[in-house]
């Protein structure tokens, strides 16, 4: 069967089970968009290419599938770079298709030509420039395989216009075999046995769960392991949802804005089991004083992440879910008589830390942002998918909403992209249409991609946006207050849009709360209203996120409220 390149692309997307594409057309991809007219794909027309990648990212996290976006050449392609870099650092499986000028013009500075393969090489798991239509189907098959397997990540496929217009015989490629790419899924049993031996001896163990647990859907195995061995669990920002946030063994998030009990538990523990984590700087603080008394275990499918940031006594290369399943099998054979008694002093110490130094705020005459999150959690019963922008709003969402499962907390962790939350919420709503999706935003970050509200309105996606409006670039202002003698250099907004009117201008619903007694009413109405809603909460201007570990300090040296 002879098909054009554009038709082959459609066939391969069907083969890969794609049901949604986030994109923005342009000259170099007109043939692809024409071919789309003859398919049943759900195409979401975003308002900016950065939004397309963030939406594909949110879709991937909420659905567990590979996200797909499609953009044109030149500026269309370069507009995707921030979204690609964010997905790369958070290991999110997306495939980005970019248009390119015809092959004979590549390198001639043609109109809307950029070397997007060269530009994105540092921030993709892999990328391709297709130079022969006969290789197109195989390349697409490989791209999806790479995106979803091993440590997931973004893969870019650059499609010259003449390749998309060329004709060749189409045949569905067979199974992908790549000689230089064979991820290790099953870990070495001897290393797993070493962990069990350490668990049996430990008096003060802690599990540190990361994004790898969520990506491998290892939450049930993790919960079973922690409860059986009576080991408390903390997580990174990306690990939220990997362990139930209401469980008695839950310590809360670790690191710069982690809970007092989580940071102190790491400092005092004698065994630290890191699962699907890379021990990044926001978690460890001063690495010389991170878990100073502990034997450290690290389980990760990516061998380059192991020992990268902290020394590890027991390295384990393997998939988190498979590794935890093997740990649970060995744990069943272990005599755990007396484990409750053995762990009792450690768990009492953790309970004392929680009781004496909990996450706390005082609700006064002005709205506290933490109160908005608390009330949202209450009204949604902890069942919503929460996306965030970046900054204080992100940290409060991490601290005060309690997540039950993977895909519930969607945030740009590694890159920290302002403007991520709204397009990610759109993607999450497409990927999980029956769920309530709420973007917790700041008044600064929401303006980075506010245009995507039109996308939500056009496709009748009922995303809700809760803006914690403090009139500042809040996190930067907090640093200026603490470390720059309160010199607020260009962090206060002298002019802001009326977010209620802005929502209405886009065809959405706009609501506002200016007093604490209005918060619950506005949230309830916003959640019950059909279609997209912006809820503008005018909050305490100089409220800070605490605890806070100053940059370069050990995590036990926390600034408290």
C-alpha positions, 0 to 999 in steps of 0.5 A: 500500500503506497501512502504519503508521509503525512498518511503514514504518520496518521497510520503510525499514530493509530498504531501507537494508540494515540487519541489526542494531539495538541498542536498549532498549524503552520506552513511546514505542516499543512500536509499533516493537518490536511491528513488529520481531516480524514482521521478521528483523532481529537486535535486540541488547537492551543494558542501557543506552542509552549502550551501544546507541550505542557498540555501533552505533558499534563495529558501524559501524567494524568492518563499514563499514556504518551502525550503528543504534540504537533507544531510547525517549523522555525518559531513554532518549533523553538516555542516548544523548547521550554516545555520539552526541557520541563518534560525532560527533567521530570522524565515525562513521555511525550513525542513532539512532531515538528515541521521542517523546511524541505531537505534540499533547503536545510542549511540554507537559512530558508524561511522559518528554518531552525536546527531544532534537532541541534537545539533540543539535543540537550533536553530530549531523550532522543531526537530524529531528523527524517531524511527518507520517507522509507524510514518514517514509520520505523522512526515513529515506532522507535520514538514512541518506544523510547519515550515510554520505556526505561526512564521515560522522556520527550522524543522529538521527530523533525519532519521536512516538508518534502518527506511528508509529501513523498510517497512510499510503500507502507508496512507497519514496522515490527518490534523495536530492537535497538542494540545500544538501548536495553533498559534494565527492568529486573534488578539483581536479586542479591542487591534486593536481598541486601536491602531486606537484610538492612531493613531487618537490622534498622532501628530508624529507617525511612523510605524516600519516594520519588517521581520514578515510583509514580511513573512506574505505577509502583504506589501499591507495591510501595504502600504494601512494603512500607506498611509491612516493614513499618517504615515511614515514607517521605517524598520529593515534589515529583513523588507526591501521590506515590504514597497516601498523604493521609497514612499514619506513616506519611512524613510529608514532602522532603527538602527546602520546603519540606515538613519539619518531621520529614527533614528531621527524619532524614537527618536522624535515620540509620537507613534511607531507601531512595526509590525512583529519586535522583537526590536533587539539590532542593531535597538534599540541601548541603549534601555533606550533612544529608542523612549523615548517620544512614546507610543509603540505598538507591533504586532507579532504572537509570544507572546514570542517576545512581551516585550522581549526587550522594554516595550510595551503599547499595545501588540497585538498577531496575524498575521501581515497581518490579524492584518493590515487588521483589522486596515484598516477596522477600519481606513475606519470608522474613520473620517480622515478629517484634517489628512494631516494638522495634520501630515504636521509639522511632515512630514516637519520635516522628509523632512528637516532631509532627505534634510540636512542629506541624505545618501551620498558619493563622487565618486572620482578617485577610485570606491566607493562601494555605486556607484556600488549599485546605478548603479546596481539599475539603470540598474535593475530598482529596479526589481532584487532579491538581496542577500548579504553576511555579513558586509559592502556589506550587509549594502550598499545593504540595504541603496542604493538599493530600494526594492519594495516587500517581497522576494527582499532582502535576507540576513542573518540578525539575525546570520550574516553569511559570505558565505550566499549570493552565495548559497542563490542566487542559491536557490533564482534563483531556486525559482524565475527562471524568476528573475535577482538574484544578490549576493552583496558580499565582497572579504572576505565573498565570499570565505566562500562558493565560491565552490557553483559557481560550483553548479550554473554552473552545473545547468545553474543558471544565478546568478550574483555576484558583489564583492566589493573588498577592500582587507579587512574584511571591517566592522571589519576594520571600527570598528578597525579604529574608536574604536581601534586607526586604529590598523588593527589586521589581517583584511587586506588580504595579498594575494587574488585570482584573482576572474576573473580567479577563475570564469573562472576556475569554468566555469563561466564568470569573469569581473573586474572594477578598475576605476569608468568609468568602473563600468556601462559597467561591470555591464551592460555586467555582467547582459546581459551575459548568465550563472553565472558571477562574477564581481570584483569591486576594490573599495576604501579600507578604505570606511566606512558605515555611518551613524553608531551608536557606540555599546551601544549608543542611535540611535540618537548619529550617526557618520556621513560621 
